[in-house]
Amino acid sequence: MLGDVVRALPGGLDALIRESHAALSLGQRQRLLLARALYSSRPVLLLDEPTANLDDETAAIVMATVHAHCRRAGKSLIVVTHSEQVLSGFQQVYHLVDGRLSLREGSDEA
């Protein structure tokens, strides 16, 4: 589990995480940094490809957790992604193509 790995790091949850951090896989680093972002006091959460390096099942769990947390905390969530799976959870989806921004309606479930 990620929690066990984090507890073993020098500094625990506050450990300095670098790209070359050998104790963590890409997915583990990504989930740890995401957890830090979720529990910050900032009112807007901006995520760039939050499910990259994650398998489909973990990606779905991560996004469900992010959406639920943002709803509970009253945070705005902005996600930049190429993943249709990630896009399906949003009420409003904007596409940027050739420098033009257009709105595509999202899911009613979001």
HELIX and SHEET records of a PDB file:
HELIX    1   1 LEU A    2  ALA A    8  1                                   7    
HELIX    2   2 GLY A   12  ASP A   14  5                                   3    
HELIX    3   3 LEU A   26  LEU A   38  1                                  13    
HELIX    4   4 ASP A   56  ALA A   73  1                                  18    
HELIX    5   5 GLU A   84  LEU A   87  1                                   4    
SHEET    1   A 2 VAL A  44  ASP A  48  0                                        
SHEET    2   A 2 SER A  76  VAL A  80  1                                        
SHEET    1   B 2 GLN A  92  VAL A  97  0                                        
SHEET    2   B 2 ARG A 100  GLU A 105 -1                                        
END                                                                             
